[in-house]
Amino acid sequence: MNFVEVGNIDYVPGMEQDRFDFVWVFEGWDVLRARDLGDVEISTLRFIDYTDCIPDWYTPVIATSDALIESDPDLVSAFLEATARGYDYAMEHPDEAAALLLQAVPELDQGLVEASAAYLGPRYADEGQPWGVQEAAIWERFEAFLREAGLTDAELDTSGAFTNEFLP
């Protein structure tokens, strides 16, 4: 078995040309583009369906430095407040969120943007949870998985990896 970095491309032609058999893709974009808009028959395995062997993790992650947090915590709070408002709006109004994105980046495929917004809207936050809230147990399980898989060497103290302190 060979592992090959294929880059950030349209994966369907590579699969159709037998250049690779499977790829790790973003379901809310790549899978929609191939299966739903491109009418290409593909099979997927969703990581969230296999948390018994690959624990859940957070994505995307917004990162900053300790220096910025210490020097301007109000800026960090304001940024996360605005970001949360954007995600909340996208969850409540996926059609309008898609229209706003297309207004800002008109060269994007309208059908794909609209399909992605509809798909992702209900997935931006866990049901009953506000956007952005993270749990220590998820970080701890994923850190242990990385070590057990040999992807990291030393144990990482995950308590410093995230905070919910600046969420609105």
N, C-alpha and C positions, 0 to 999 in steps of 0.2 A: 504494500500500500504506500502510495506517495502522497504527501501533503504539499499542495502548491498554493501560494498566495496569488490569487487571480486579480486582486485589486478591486476598486469600486467601479464595476461595469454593469451592463445589462447581462445578466447571467444566462439567460435563455439561449442565445446563440452558442455559447460555449458548451452548454449541455446538449444542444441539438447536434453539435459537431463532435460529440464524444470527447471533448477536451477535458472534461471532468464529470463526475457522476453525481456529486451533490455539493451544495454550497450552504453557508450560513448566511441567511438573508434577513431583511427586515420585513416582517409579515405585513405591516401597515403600509408598505410601499411596493417592495419587489414582488411579493406574492400577488398583491392586487393587480399590479401591472401585467404580470404573466398570465395568471389564471382567469381573473375576472374581466380584464380589459383586452388582453391579448388572446384569450381563448386557447391558451396552451395548457395541456394536461400535465400538471405537476403534483407531486405528493409532498406533504410537509409533515414534519415532526415538530411540535411546539414544545419548547423547553418547559413551559409552565405545566405541561402534562406529565413531566418526568421529574418532579421535585424530590422523588425518593432517591434519585441518584445524582441529579444536578440541582442544587438548591436555588431557589428564587434569588434574584438580585435586582438592584435598582438601576434603571436606565431610562432616560438620560440622567446624568449626575451633573449638578451645577457646582463648580469648585471655585474657591477663592483662597487667599493666603491668610495665615494668622495675622500678618502685619496689617492687612486691610481691615480685618475684623477688629483689631485693637485700635487702629487709628481712626476708623470711620464706620462704627457699627450702624449709624443711622443710614448711611448709604447702602449697606448690605441689606438692612431691613426694607428700605424703599425699593431696592431692586427686586427683592423677593415678593414684596407686596404687588408690584406691577406685573411680575411674572405670573404670580398666582391668579391675578385678575384676568390675564390673557388666557391661561389654561381654563379657568372657570367659564369664561366666555366661549371658548372653543368647545367645551363639554356641553354647554347649554344651547349653543347656536352653531353647530358644525357647518351648515350651509353658508352662513355669514362669515365664519372664520375662513372657509375656503375662498370665498369671494375676496376677502381682504388680502389673503396671500397672493391670489392671482392678480390683484390690483398692483401689489408691490413687485411681483415677479411674473409678468405676463407671459414669459416664454415657457413657463411650466405647462405640462399637459393638463388641461382643464378637467377632463374626465378622471384622471388619476388623482389630482388634488381633491376633487369632490369626493371620490370614493375613499381616499385616505382619511379625510376629515370625518366622514361618516363612520368609518371603521374605528378610528382612534378616539373619537369623542368620548364614548363610554368607558374607555380604558385608561384615561389619563390619571384617574384616581380610583382606589379601591372603593367599592360601594360602602357608603356610610362614613367615609374618611375624607377630610379635606385634602386638596392637592398638596403634595410635597412631604407629607408626614412620613418619616422613616422609623424603623424599629431596630433596636440593637440586635435582636435575635437573628434577623435576616443578614445583617452584616457579619455576625459571628459565624453563622453556618456557611456563608459563602467564603469567608476567609479560611475556615477549616477545610473546605472543599479544595481551594487552591493549593493549600499545603499538601493535603493527602494526594492530590493529582500530580504533585511534583512541579507545580508551576511557580511556587514561591518556596523559599528556603526556611525563612524564620517566621515565627508567629508574629502577627501584627496585632497591636492593641487597637481594636476597632472603635473603642470609645472616643478616640480623637478623630475618627474618620468622617463623622457627620454630626450635625446638630439640628434640632428642630426649633432652636431658640429664636431664629430670625423670621420664622414663618408668621404670616398675619393671623 
